[in-house]
Amino acid sequence: MRRSDSCMFMDNYPITITVDKQEHHFEVGEYAHHEDGKCKFRVYEDGSYVASFSPDDHDFLHICQNPGGIDEEILHLLADKIEAHHPHGVNGNIRKLKI
């Protein structure tokens, strides 16, 4: 783990999103000690912070910040891939079914 913004987070992992045959390469950093009301996942593109996500009570991710102005369709696909990266829930809880 390393320190950033005075919070501990795990090593970043890569996620690629393809929309209209264009690939977008991101790195996702997960904060190990997530506090309610703060973003749990920070997203980087080309080394720059571009977005963040926070889980709701049902472990579904919602856009927390979008300083990179990333298209919302891409952010929703990115949230789906982050959720899939954590099959037991982004909060460590058993994943709730989407209806």
N, C-alpha and C positions, 0 to 999 in steps of 0.2 A: 504494500500500500504506500501511497505517497501523499503529501500534504499539498493542498491547494485551497485558496480562499479560506484559510483557517479551519477547514473541515477535512476529515480523512476520507479518501475514496480509494476504491479498488483500481487495479490496472485497467486502462481503457481496452475495449474490444471493438473490432471493425464491423461495420454493417454497410452493405451496399444496397441501394434502392435503384431500380430501373423504372423510368417513366418515359413513355414515348421514345423508346430506344436510346435514351440518354441515361448513363450511369452516374449516380451520386455516391461518393465514398465518404462515409462518416466514421468517427470514433465516438464511442459512448463511454462515459465515465459514470460509475455508480457510487454514490456516497454510502459508505459503510454504516454511518450513524445518522440515518435520516430522521429529521424532526418534522412532525406534522406542520403544515403551513409553509414548508420550504421545498424547493425542487430537489428530487431525489436523483434524477439522471441529467447529466450535462452532455450536450452533443457538440462535437467539433467537426469542422470541415476545413481541410488544409491547415490544421493547427489553430484555427480561430474558433472561439466559442460562438455558436450560431443559434442554439435552442436548448430548452430544458423541458423536462416532463416531471409530473408528480402523480403518484397513484391516488385513486379515490378509495373509499372504504371497501370496494369490491375488487381491488387490485387492477382496475383498468386505468391506463395512463391517459393523462390530459396534458395539453400544452400548458406549460407554466410561463415560459418566456420565449420570444422569438426575435432576438436582436439581429439575427442574420437575414430576416425577411424571407425565410424559406417558405415556399408554397405550401399551403395547408394540406393538399393532397399528399405531398411527399412526407410531411410531418405525421400524418395519420398512418401511412405505410410504415414509417420508421417506428412509431409507437407499437404497431402490431408486431414488428420484428423484435423489438425490445421485450415485449410481453412473451413472445415465443422463446426468447433466450432464457427466460425465467419460468419454466413450465409449472412450478409449484407456487407461482404468484410472486409479484414484484415486492411484496412485503414479507415473503416467507410464509404466507398463509396458503391454505389449499385454494386453488383457483376456482372461482365461481364460473358457472356456465353462462355464456352469452346467449340471450334469448332473442 
